Amino acid sequence: MSNSSNVSDVLNASLQKVRDMADANMVVGQSIVVGDTTIIPVSKITVGLASGGADFSKKADITDPGFGGGIGCGVSLTPVAFIILQADRVRVIPVDEPAKTSTDRLIEQLPGLVDKLSDLVNGK
Protein backbone atom coordinates (compact mmCIF):
# COMPACT_ATOMS: atom_id res chain seq x y z
CA MET A 1 0.00 0.00 0.00
CA SER A 2 1.41 3.40 -0.92
CA ASN A 3 1.89 6.24 1.55
CA SER A 4 -0.65 8.40 -0.29
CA SER A 5 -3.22 5.63 0.26
CA ASN A 6 -2.36 5.60 3.98
CA VAL A 7 -2.90 9.36 4.25
CA SER A 8 -6.16 9.10 2.33
CA ASP A 9 -7.40 6.22 4.49
CA VAL A 10 -6.59 8.03 7.73
CA LEU A 11 -8.24 11.25 6.52
CA ASN A 12 -11.36 9.47 5.23
CA ALA A 13 -11.78 7.53 8.48
CA SER A 14 -11.44 10.74 10.50
CA LEU A 15 -13.93 12.65 8.36
CA GLN A 16 -16.43 9.81 8.69
CA LYS A 17 -16.12 9.96 12.48
CA VAL A 18 -16.75 13.72 12.39
CA ARG A 19 -19.82 13.17 10.18
CA ASP A 20 -21.13 10.54 12.57
CA MET A 21 -20.58 12.81 15.56
CA ALA A 22 -22.02 16.02 14.06
CA ASP A 23 -25.38 14.84 12.78
CA ALA A 24 -28.62 16.79 12.36
CA ASN A 25 -29.80 15.83 15.86
CA MET A 26 -27.09 18.07 17.27
CA VAL A 27 -28.28 21.10 15.30
CA VAL A 28 -31.98 20.63 15.96
CA GLY A 29 -32.13 18.84 19.29
CA GLN A 30 -34.69 16.54 20.87
CA SER A 31 -37.98 18.26 21.54
CA ILE A 32 -39.07 18.81 25.13
CA VAL A 33 -42.82 18.59 25.77
CA VAL A 34 -44.29 20.38 28.80
CA GLY A 35 -48.08 20.30 28.83
CA ASP A 36 -49.28 21.71 25.51
CA THR A 37 -45.96 23.41 24.83
CA THR A 38 -43.12 21.87 22.80
CA ILE A 39 -39.61 23.34 23.06
CA ILE A 40 -37.02 22.51 20.40
CA PRO A 41 -33.39 23.57 20.99
CA VAL A 42 -31.38 24.79 18.00
CA SER A 43 -27.56 24.86 18.07
CA LYS A 44 -24.62 25.83 15.91
CA ILE A 45 -21.82 23.36 15.29
CA THR A 46 -18.28 24.50 14.50
CA VAL A 47 -15.78 21.85 13.41
CA GLY A 48 -12.04 22.28 12.92
CA LEU A 49 -9.91 19.56 11.39
CA ALA A 50 -6.16 19.40 10.82
CA SER A 51 -4.09 16.56 9.45
CA GLY A 52 -0.52 15.84 8.53
CA GLY A 53 1.67 13.02 7.42
CA ALA A 54 5.28 12.15 6.87
CA ASP A 55 7.25 9.57 4.95
CA PHE A 56 9.97 7.96 7.05
CA SER A 57 11.60 6.02 4.25
CA LYS A 58 15.08 4.68 4.81
CA LYS A 59 17.53 4.53 1.96
CA ALA A 60 18.67 1.08 3.06
CA ASP A 61 15.13 -0.45 3.21
CA ILE A 62 13.08 0.46 0.13
CA THR A 63 10.50 -2.35 0.69
CA ASP A 64 9.19 -0.76 3.92
CA PRO A 65 9.41 3.01 3.58
CA GLY A 66 7.36 3.68 6.73
CA PHE A 67 4.61 6.20 7.30
CA GLY A 68 3.58 8.54 10.07
CA GLY A 69 0.45 10.65 10.25
CA GLY A 70 -1.83 12.39 12.65
CA ILE A 71 -5.15 14.13 12.71
CA GLY A 72 -6.66 16.52 15.22
CA CYS A 73 -10.25 17.63 15.43
CA GLY A 74 -12.17 20.10 17.55
CA VAL A 75 -15.95 20.43 17.76
CA SER A 76 -17.86 23.26 19.38
CA LEU A 77 -21.61 23.13 20.02
CA THR A 78 -23.24 26.49 20.80
CA PRO A 79 -26.95 26.92 21.57
CA VAL A 80 -28.44 29.69 19.41
CA ALA A 81 -32.24 29.54 19.87
CA PHE A 82 -35.29 27.69 21.09
CA ILE A 83 -38.35 27.08 18.93
CA ILE A 84 -41.51 27.23 21.05
CA LEU A 85 -44.63 25.50 19.68
CA GLN A 86 -47.74 26.36 21.68
CA ALA A 87 -51.26 25.68 20.36
CA ASP A 88 -51.38 27.57 17.03
CA ARG A 89 -48.34 29.76 17.78
CA VAL A 90 -44.70 29.30 16.87
CA ARG A 91 -42.04 31.51 18.45
CA VAL A 92 -38.28 31.58 18.14
CA ILE A 93 -36.43 32.69 21.25
CA PRO A 94 -32.80 33.54 20.46
CA VAL A 95 -30.05 32.71 22.91
CA ASP A 96 -27.92 35.68 22.05
CA GLU A 97 -26.33 38.71 23.53
CA PRO A 98 -28.83 41.45 24.24
CA ALA A 99 -29.55 43.74 21.31
CA LYS A 100 -26.99 46.51 20.98
CA THR A 101 -29.15 48.98 19.09
CA SER A 102 -32.80 49.94 19.31
CA THR A 103 -33.31 48.68 15.74
CA ASP A 104 -32.01 45.23 16.71
CA ARG A 105 -34.26 45.24 19.78
CA LEU A 106 -37.28 46.19 17.63
CA ILE A 107 -36.56 43.33 15.21
CA GLU A 108 -36.32 40.90 18.15
CA GLN A 109 -39.65 42.08 19.57
CA LEU A 110 -41.54 42.26 16.25
CA PRO A 111 -42.96 38.68 16.29
CA GLY A 112 -44.41 39.18 19.78
CA LEU A 113 -45.84 42.54 18.79
CA VAL A 114 -47.52 41.02 15.73
CA ASP A 115 -49.05 38.28 17.94
CA LYS A 116 -50.40 40.86 20.40
CA LEU A 117 -51.83 43.03 17.61
CA SER A 118 -53.44 39.98 16.04
CA ASP A 119 -55.05 39.03 19.36
CA LEU A 120 -56.27 42.62 19.84
CA VAL A 121 -57.81 42.74 16.35
CA ASN A 122 -59.46 39.34 16.83
CA GLY A 123 -60.92 40.50 20.15
CA LYS A 124 -59.10 38.07 22.46
Helices and strands as residue ranges (DSSP letters): H 3-21, H 24-27, E 32-34, E 37-54, E 68-86, E 89-94, H 102-121
